[in-house]
């Protein structure tokens, strides 16, 4: 079982976020997903930057670790807007 979380990030930060998530060695997988509310995927962050959606798949045993990674990214200045969280998706 795994959890699914959807977050919005600024496109300018996407390469860094992808790098950090990949470096976590198996605690999370991610994919960029289309924005159903904005098909052009050009919704803007509060700073006016284009954004994209990421869907994170988080094995149940790694919930806290993934949240810690996201918190550290936020503390480092990466804009992350957490949109939804579903527990125990099969």
Secondary structure, 3 states (H helix, E strand, C coil): CEEEEEEEEEHHHHHHHHHHHHCCCCCCEEEEECCCCCCCCCCECCCCCEEEEEEEEEEHHHHHHHHHHHHHHHHCCCCEEEEEEEEEEC
